[in-house]
Amino acid sequence: MGLALLQAVSIGSGFVALVVVVVVVVSVLGSGVKVIKEYERGVIFRLGRVQGGPKGPGLFLLFPLVDSMVKIDLRTITMDVPPRTS
């Protein structure tokens, strides 16, 4: 039934394969977009080696499977220290 419907609409299997390939490429490129907030910095590693210094804030495009980024938070963390009794 599904093949008859494709033939009736005159959509070839080549077109369906092209749509699948385009969806996969767009999803891979979309996974490479990273946003660094104002209080963060990102260190980009390409195949395990550092690329320049810390980057940010802003929008960065990474190459999937080649680049990775580690986000570093610059905010100061405060914690209550209980008083020492002795």
Backbone hydrogen bonds, N-H to C=O, Kabsch-Sander energy under -0.5 kcal/mol:
donor,donor_aa,acceptor,acceptor_aa,energy
5,L,1,M,-1.9
6,L,2,G,-2.0
7,Q,3,L,-2.2
8,A,4,A,-2.2
9,V,5,L,-2.0
10,S,6,L,-0.8
11,I,6,L,-2.3
12,G,10,S,-0.6
16,V,12,G,-1.6
17,A,13,S,-2.2
18,L,14,G,-2.1
19,V,15,F,-2.2
20,V,16,V,-2.0
21,V,17,A,-2.3
22,V,18,L,-2.3
23,V,19,V,-2.3
24,V,20,V,-2.1
25,V,21,V,-2.4
26,V,22,V,-2.4
27,S,23,V,-2.0
28,V,24,V,-2.1
29,L,25,V,-2.4
30,G,26,V,-2.2
31,S,27,S,-1.4
32,G,28,V,-0.5
32,G,29,L,-0.9
33,V,30,G,-1.1
34,K,32,G,-0.5
34,K,60,F,-3.0
36,I,58,G,-3.2
37,K,35,V,-0.5
40,E,37,K,-1.7
41,R,72,I,-2.1
42,G,55,K,-3.2
43,V,70,V,-2.4
44,I,42,G,-0.6
45,F,68,S,-3.4
46,R,49,R,-2.8
47,L,45,F,-0.6
47,L,66,V,-2.3
49,R,46,R,-1.4
51,Q,44,I,-2.7
52,G,50,V,-0.8
55,K,42,G,-3.2
58,G,36,I,-1.8
60,F,34,K,-3.1
62,L,32,G,-3.5
62,L,60,F,-0.6
66,V,63,F,-1.8
67,D,63,F,-2.9
68,S,45,F,-2.4
70,V,43,V,-2.2
71,K,69,M,-0.5
72,I,41,R,-3.3
74,L,39,Y,-2.6
78,T,76,T,-0.6
85,T,83,P,-0.5
86,S,84,R,-0.6
